[in-house]
Amino acid sequence: ILFEKKNLILIFFCIYLTVISFFSVDFFSSILPSLFYIRFGLFTLAIVYLLKEYPNFENLFAKYLLITILFVSVDAYIQIIFGFNIFGMKNIVPDRVSGLFGDEYILGSYLVRLLPLLLALLINKVTFNLLNKILFIIGIVLFNVLIYFIAERTAFALNIIFFVLFTLIIKKTRFLMIITLVISSLGFFVAGNLSKSTQERMINQTINEVFKDNKINIFTEGHENHMKTAIKIFKDNIVIGSGIKSFRILCRDKRYYETITSCSTHPHNTYAQLLSETGFIGFVLILGIFLIICKNIILYFARSFYRKNDYVSDQVKILSILIFINLFPFVPTGSFFNNWMSIIYFLPLGFFLKNNKFV
C-alpha cells in the first residue's frame, strides 16, 4: 500500500514538508510539526489497509460515525434551546453555538466535514423505501438548520455548496434533495426569526461585509490583510516557502506588515498558507489535487444526466465532493497544518483511495 503509485504523492508531500523545515526561517518552529506530519499520511494508508483487510471495518466505522454525529447534533440543539448542553456548558457568545467544543467555535466545521463522509459510507447500503426517504429528508433538514444556528459562516457556505453538488451529481437522491433544500430554505427563514442575533450575523453582517466600500469582497478586511502578508512572504520565498508555522513569526516583520489585522497564527486561507509556508511546490501539489477533483466532479455532473449507468460509485462521487469543499479556496479556513483539521482532511482520503486514484 505504501508504494502504490496513487499513494506516492501523499508520502512525497509529507517528506517534502520535513525537508523544507531545514531551510525554514525558524528551524525549531518548523521541524517538529513537519517531521511528524508523516503521521497523517500513515493515518490515511492505515485506513486503506483496514478497509482492505477487514471487510466489516467500513460498516462498523459508519455505525459509530452515525452515533457520534447524532450525539453531537442533539447536544448542540439542547444548547440552542436551553442555553447549555448536556454537560452544562453554556453559550459564551450569544449568537454562536459551540456545543461540546467549549470555547472553540469549530462545531459547524466538524459536522459539515463529517456528515458527507457518513453519507458516502451509507449511500450504497441504505434502501430508499418510504420510511427511509422521510427520515432522510427530516435528518438533512434538521442538520442544515443546525448549521445555520451554529452561525459559522464558512461552515454554512461549505454546507450549501456540498448539498447543491450532491443534488446535481447523485441521481438516486436528486428528487429527495430538491425537496430537502426547499424545506431547508424555509427552515432558515424560521430560524432567522427565532434568533435575531443569528440572523444579524448570518445575513445582515455578511451582506455588509461582502458589499463594503462599493465593491464585492470575498473575504473580510482582516482575512484579506492576512493573505496580503502571506503573498509578500511568498514573494521572498517562492520555491519552498518560509517553513511551516513561520507566518506567525514573519507577519510581525516590517517587510511584510500590512496593518494591525494582518498578523495571526496563520493566513486563514489554505492556499495563502501553502504559498507562504511551503512555497510554489507545496502549493502546486495541493492545488493539483483540487483541480483534478474539480475535473472529476464536472464529469460526474455530466454523466448523471446522459448516462444510465456510471462506472463510478456514488460513494466515490460524494467523497470527491467532500475533498472539494475541504480544499475550496474562496473561504477563510483554519490552519492547514492544525492537528484536528489535518485529521478531518486525511480521514476521507483513506476511504477515497481504497479502490480509486486521483487521475
C-alpha positions in Angstrom: 0.0 0.0 0.0 2.8 2.4 0.9 4.4 2.2 -2.5 1.3 2.1 -4.7 1.6 4.9 -7.3 -1.6 6.6 -6.3 -0.3 7.0 -2.7 3.2 8.3 -3.6 2.1 11.9 -3.9 0.8 11.7 -0.3 4.1 10.3 1.0 6.1 12.8 -1.1 4.2 15.8 0.4 4.8 14.6 4.0 8.6 14.1 3.3 8.7 17.5 1.4 7.4 19.3 4.5 10.2 17.8 6.6 12.9 18.7 4.1 11.9 22.3 3.7 12.0 22.8 7.5 15.8 22.7 7.4 15.6 25.9 5.3 12.9 27.5 7.4 13.3 31.0 8.8 12.7 29.4 12.2 14.0 25.8 12.3 12.8 25.0 15.7 9.2 26.2 15.0 9.0 24.1 11.8 10.9 20.9 12.3 8.7 19.2 14.9 5.3 19.7 13.2 6.8 18.9 9.8 8.9 15.9 11.0 5.8 14.2 12.5 3.4 15.3 9.8 4.0 11.9 8.2 1.6 10.5 10.8 -1.3 11.8 8.7 -0.1 10.1 5.6 0.3 6.9 7.6 -3.1 7.5 9.1 -4.7 7.6 5.6 -2.8 4.5 4.5 -3.8 2.7 7.7 -7.5 3.3 6.8 -6.9 1.9 3.3 -5.3 -1.2 4.9 -8.1 -1.7 7.4 -10.7 -1.4 4.7 -8.9 -4.0 2.5 -8.0 -6.4 5.3 -11.2 -6.2 7.5 -14.4 -6.3 5.4 -16.6 -5.2 8.3 -14.5 -2.2 9.2 -16.4 0.2 6.9 -19.8 -0.9 8.4 -18.5 -0.5 12.0 -17.0 2.9 11.2 -20.2 4.1 9.6 -22.3 3.0 12.6 -20.1 4.8 15.2 -19.8 7.8 13.0 -23.6 8.0 12.8 -23.8 7.7 16.6 -21.2 10.4 17.0 -22.9 12.9 14.6 -26.3 12.3 16.2 -24.9 12.8 19.7 -23.0 16.0 18.8 -26.0 17.4 16.9 -28.6 16.6 19.6 -26.3 18.1 22.2 -26.0 21.3 20.0 -29.8 21.6 19.7 -30.1 21.3 23.5 -27.6 24.2 23.9 -29.5 26.3 21.4 -32.9 25.7 23.2 -31.8 25.9 26.8 -28.5 27.9 26.6 -26.4 25.0 27.9 -25.7 21.5 26.7 -26.0 18.1 28.5 -22.7 18.7 30.3 -23.8 22.2 31.5 -21.5 24.0 29.1 -23.1 27.4 28.3 -23.1 29.7 25.2 -20.1 32.0 25.8 -21.1 34.3 22.8 -24.8 34.9 22.4 -25.0 34.4 18.6 -22.6 31.4 18.5 -23.0 27.7 19.4 -20.0 25.6 20.2 -21.7 22.6 21.8 -19.1 20.0 23.1 -16.2 22.1 21.9 -16.5 24.7 24.6 -14.7 27.9 23.8 -13.5 26.6 20.3 -16.0 27.5 17.6 -15.4 24.6 15.3 -18.7 22.7 15.8 -20.0 23.7 12.4 -16.8 22.8 10.6 -16.6 19.5 12.4 -20.2 18.5 11.4 -20.0 19.8 7.8 -16.8 17.8 7.1 -18.0 14.6 8.8 -21.7 14.3 7.6 -20.6 13.9 3.9 -18.3 11.1 4.9 -21.3 9.4 6.6 -23.5 9.9 3.6 -20.7 8.4 1.4 -20.5 5.3 3.6 -24.3 4.8 3.7 -25.4 5.8 0.2 -25.0 2.3 -1.2 -26.1 0.4 1.9 -29.5 2.1 2.6 -32.6 1.1 0.7 -34.7 4.2 0.0 -38.1 2.9 1.0 -40.8 5.3 2.1 -39.7 5.4 5.7 -36.0 5.9 4.9 -37.0 8.7 2.4 -38.9 10.5 5.2 -36.0 10.0 7.7 -33.5 11.2 5.0 -35.5 14.5 4.4 -36.1 15.2 8.1 -32.5 14.4 9.0 -30.9 16.6 6.4 -33.3 19.5 7.0 -32.6 19.4 10.8 -28.8 19.2 10.0 -29.0 22.2 7.7 -31.0 24.3 10.2 -28.5 23.3 12.9 -25.6 24.6 10.8 -27.4 27.9 10.3 -28.0 28.2 14.1 -24.3 27.4 14.8 -23.5 30.6 12.9 -20.1 29.6 11.5 -20.4 31.3 8.1 -17.7 29.3 6.4 -19.2 26.1 7.6 -22.7 27.2 6.4 -21.3 28.2 2.9 -19.5 24.9 2.5 -22.6 23.0 3.7 -24.7 24.7 1.0 -22.0 24.0 -1.7 -21.9 20.4 -0.7 -25.6 19.8 -0.8 -26.0 21.6 -4.1 -23.3 19.5 -5.7 -24.8 16.4 -4.0 -28.1 17.2 -5.6 -26.7 17.7 -9.0 -24.5 14.7 -9.1 -26.2 11.9 -7.1 -29.0 10.7 -9.3 -30.8 8.3 -6.8 -31.5 11.1 -4.2 -31.9 14.1 -6.5 -35.6 14.5 -6.1 -35.4 14.0 -2.4 -32.6 16.6 -2.1 -34.7 19.1 -4.1 -37.5 18.7 -1.6 -34.9 18.9 1.3 -33.3 22.1 0.0 -36.7 23.8 -0.4 -37.7 22.8 3.2 -34.3 23.8 4.5 -34.7 27.3 2.9 -38.0 27.7 4.8 -36.2 26.4 8.0 -33.5 29.1 7.6 -36.3 31.8 7.4 -37.9 30.4 10.6 -34.6 30.1 12.4 -33.7 33.7 11.5 -37.0 34.9 13.0 -36.5 32.8 16.2 -32.9 34.2 16.7 -32.4 37.8 15.6 -28.7 37.7 16.7 -28.1 34.7 14.5 -29.9 36.5 11.6 -27.8 39.6 12.2 -24.6 37.7 12.0 -25.5 35.3 9.1 -27.4 37.7 6.9 -27.0 41.4 7.7 -23.3 41.3 8.8 -22.4 39.1 5.8 -24.2 41.4 3.3 -22.5 44.5 4.8 -19.0 42.8 4.6 -19.5 41.5 1.1 -20.7 44.8 -0.3 -18.5 47.1 1.8 -16.9 50.2 0.2 -19.0 49.9 -3.0 -17.2 46.7 -4.1 -17.8 43.0 -3.8 -15.5 41.4 -1.1 -15.0 37.6 -0.9 -13.1 37.9 2.4 -13.3 40.2 5.3 -10.8 43.0 5.6 -8.9 41.2 8.3 -8.7 38.0 6.3 -7.6 39.9 3.2 -4.8 41.5 5.2 -3.6 38.1 6.3 -3.5 37.0 2.7 -1.7 40.1 1.5 1.0 39.5 4.1 1.2 35.8 3.1 1.7 36.8 -0.5 4.5 39.2 0.5 6.3 36.4 2.4 5.8 34.1 -0.6 7.5 36.5 -3.0 10.6 36.3 -0.8 10.5 32.5 -0.6 9.0 31.4 -3.9 10.2 27.9 -4.4 10.0 26.2 -0.9 8.4 28.8 1.2 9.4 30.1 4.6 8.6 26.9 6.6 5.7 25.5 8.5 4.4 27.8 11.3 6.6 30.6 10.2 3.8 33.0 9.2 3.2 33.9 12.9 6.8 35.0 13.1 7.3 36.8 9.8 4.0 38.7 9.8 5.5 40.9 12.5 8.4 41.8 10.3 8.0 45.3 8.9 8.8 44.0 5.4 5.5 42.0 5.4 3.4 44.0 7.8 0.2 45.2 6.2 -2.0 46.6 9.1 -2.7 45.7 12.7 -5.1 43.0 11.5 -2.5 41.3 9.1 -0.7 39.3 11.8 -2.0 36.0 13.1 -1.0 32.4 13.8 -1.7 31.6 10.1 -3.1 33.4 7.0 -6.7 31.9 7.4 -6.7 30.6 3.9 -5.3 27.2 2.8 -3.7 28.3 -0.4 -2.2 31.6 1.0 -0.7 29.5 3.8 0.7 26.9 1.4 2.3 29.7 -0.7 3.9 31.4 2.2 5.0 28.4 4.2 5.6 25.6 1.6 6.3 27.7 -1.5 5.3 27.0 -5.1 6.0 23.3 -4.8 3.7 22.6 -1.8 1.1 24.9 -3.3 1.0 23.1 -6.7 0.8 19.7 -5.1 -2.4 20.6 -3.2 -3.8 22.8 -6.0 -3.2 20.0 -8.4 -5.3 17.6 -6.3 -8.1 20.2 -6.1 -8.1 20.8 -9.9 -8.3 17.0 -10.6 -11.2 16.7 -8.2 -12.9 19.7 -9.9 -12.5 17.9 -13.3 -13.9 14.7 -11.9 -16.9 16.5 -10.4 -17.7 18.1 -13.7 -17.6 14.7 -15.4 -19.8 13.2 -12.7 -22.3 16.0 -13.2 -22.4 15.5 -17.0 -22.7 11.7 -16.7 -25.5 11.9 -14.2 -27.7 13.4 -16.9 -26.8 11.5 -20.0 -25.6 8.1 -18.8 -28.0 5.5 -17.5 -25.2 3.6 -15.7 -22.0 5.1 -14.4 -19.0 3.0 -13.5 -18.0 5.4 -10.7 -19.8 4.6 -7.4 -21.9 7.1 -5.5 -19.5 6.7 -2.6 -16.6 7.9 -4.7 -18.6 10.8 -6.0 -19.6 12.0 -2.5 -16.1 11.7 -1.2 -14.9 13.7 -4.2 -17.4 16.5 -3.3 -16.1 16.3 0.3 -12.5 16.7 -0.8 -13.6 19.6 -3.0 -15.2 21.5 0.0 -12.2 20.7 2.2 -9.9 22.3 -0.4 -12.3 25.0 -1.6 -10.1 28.2 -2.0 -12.6 31.0 -1.6 -13.4 30.8 2.1 -11.5 31.5 5.3 -10.0 28.4 6.8 -8.2 27.1 9.8 -4.5 26.3 9.6 -3.8 23.5 7.1 -1.3 22.0 9.5 -3.5 22.2 12.5 -3.8 18.7 14.2 -7.6 18.4 14.1 -8.0 19.9 10.7 -5.4 17.5 9.3 -7.3 14.6 10.8 -10.6 15.8 9.2 -8.8 16.3 5.8 -7.0 13.0 5.7 -9.8 10.8 7.1 -12.0 10.8 4.0 -8.9 10.4 1.8 -8.3 6.9 3.2 -11.8 5.8 2.1 -11.3 7.6 -1.3 -8.0 5.8 -2.0 -9.3 2.4 -1.1 -10.2 1.4 -4.7 -9.6 4.6 -6.5 -6.9 7.0 -7.7 -7.0 10.8 -8.4 -6.5 10.5 -12.2 
